[in-house]
Amino acid sequence: MGSAARKAVRDAVREFRLLERCVADIKGLLSVSGALEVGDDEDLIVDDLRLWDDREGTVAAGVSYEEGDFS
């Protein structure tokens, strides 16, 4: 039963091009103007990427905040 359900979902995702539709919807939601064309990624370029920390607020991305000695 599990294998049949997994294959049915896989086939439906492919048949209805679900991932492509999701990407287009997400790009539209994230665009500054709200009118981002699917092939236009220029509005999605971010110069200052930040992460949320529940204690510090926003923190810079790409930094290891793990505490401890790893030598």
Secondary structure as UniProt FT lines:
FT   HELIX           2..15
FT   TURN            16..17
FT   HELIX           18..30
FT   TURN            38..39
FT   HELIX           42..44
FT   STRAND          50..53
FT   TURN            54..56
FT   STRAND          57..60
//
